[in-house]
């Protein structure tokens, strides 16, 4: 599963309501995150 940060357009591994592969908490600013099937674009350790 992938989750997209809408203000930046960066797609992370993970899901809305949890945390991303690189450790970002998606429960903060919930309206900034959407689940997606897009290709992961985050280059940080844990997402790529």
C-alpha positions as CSV (number, residue, x, y, z in Angstrom):
1,X,0.0,0.0,0.0
2,X,1.1,3.6,-0.6
3,X,0.1,6.8,0.9
4,X,0.4,10.3,-0.7
5,X,1.2,13.5,1.1
6,X,-1.1,15.9,-0.9
7,X,0.7,19.2,-0.2
8,X,4.0,17.9,-1.5
9,X,2.8,15.2,-3.9
10,X,5.3,12.7,-2.4
11,X,4.2,9.1,-2.3
12,X,5.4,7.0,0.7
13,X,5.0,3.3,1.5
14,X,2.5,2.8,4.3
15,X,-1.1,3.7,4.8
16,X,-3.3,6.6,6.1
17,X,-3.8,6.4,9.9
18,X,-0.4,4.8,10.6
19,X,3.1,5.6,9.7
20,X,5.1,5.6,6.5
21,X,8.1,3.3,5.7
22,X,10.4,6.2,6.5
23,X,8.7,6.9,9.9
24,X,6.4,9.8,9.2
25,X,3.2,9.8,11.3
26,X,0.1,10.0,9.0
27,X,-2.3,10.5,12.0
28,X,-1.0,14.2,12.2
29,X,-2.7,16.4,9.6
30,X,-5.0,13.6,8.5
31,X,-6.4,15.7,5.7
32,X,-2.9,15.9,4.1
33,X,-2.8,12.1,3.5
34,X,-4.6,9.9,1.0
35,X,-4.2,6.1,0.3
36,X,-3.1,5.5,-3.3
37,X,-1.9,2.9,-5.7
38,X,0.7,5.3,-7.3
39,X,4.4,4.5,-7.5
40,X,6.4,5.3,-4.4
41,X,8.4,8.5,-4.9
42,X,10.0,9.0,-1.5
43,X,13.7,8.4,-1.6
44,X,14.2,8.1,2.2
45,X,15.3,4.8,3.8
46,X,12.3,2.6,4.5
47,X,10.1,3.8,1.7
48,X,12.4,3.0,-1.3
